[in-house]
């Protein structure tokens, strides 16, 4: 199957937009890339330093031949930016407009639909904390996609360049999808930060605490991918080690007990599937629920 090379037009040089544009440029997936931004000068990013993209201060109408417009702006800004872009005139022939939000469908792009753009969404299921490193992380990642046939076809062309795959989520269930992404990414960061804090409280030097935790976390993620959640679960809950759980809870501060117990209740479901006996499950559930 052959794929066209794209002429891309990004509105908003934020982390996600820059990472996506940089990844597509590195993959030779774009003949040209333009970024529009609110600052007079472009960000200090390799895509501009190396001549991979043109930067525009303000907003201009996408030029003839543009295949994809990507609104990489915060969710709350999408309706306003879509209106401003629509006010600049009709869409270039065959041009698609997309946004990168995870929780929303294409409705905020309705003004662009009215002036001839086909509309859709492509949300990267990846933690893009850095606009340079993010380009590498995007390759092979999943994206949630939505929109009409033209938009879906265009997104799949883009994903082909990245070696990535698209998943479709009904619009009514996008908030569930996005909440799942938050748990797997944002809250994983919060959880590991809390683990590092406890490690430091245990006496490990602060500058080593997180380094000590990360290989453990990576090992758990590897096990999860290879074995599935039930077999990957280890630790006192999986063993039914009630006394160790009680010892932990006696040691932790109140806020940490609440976090430990909330996660413990979730772990009980996996332990049940793994065959932990009903009496031990009941005792652990009572212990955890007292800390809620």
Secondary structure as UniProt FT lines:
FT   STRAND          6..11
FT   HELIX           15..26
FT   TURN            27..28
FT   STRAND          30..37
FT   HELIX           46..49
FT   TURN            50..51
FT   STRAND          54..57
FT   TURN            64..65
FT   STRAND          68..71
FT   HELIX           75..77
FT   HELIX           78..86
FT   TURN            87..88
FT   TURN            93..94
FT   STRAND          96..99
FT   HELIX           106..109
FT   HELIX           110..114
FT   TURN            115..116
FT   STRAND          118..124
FT   TURN            131..132
FT   HELIX           133..138
FT   TURN            139..140
FT   STRAND          142..147
FT   HELIX           149..162
FT   STRAND          165..168
FT   HELIX           171..173
FT   HELIX           174..184
FT   HELIX           186..201
FT   TURN            202..203
FT   HELIX           206..227
FT   HELIX           229..232
FT   HELIX           236..239
FT   HELIX           242..251
FT   HELIX           254..274
FT   HELIX           278..290
//
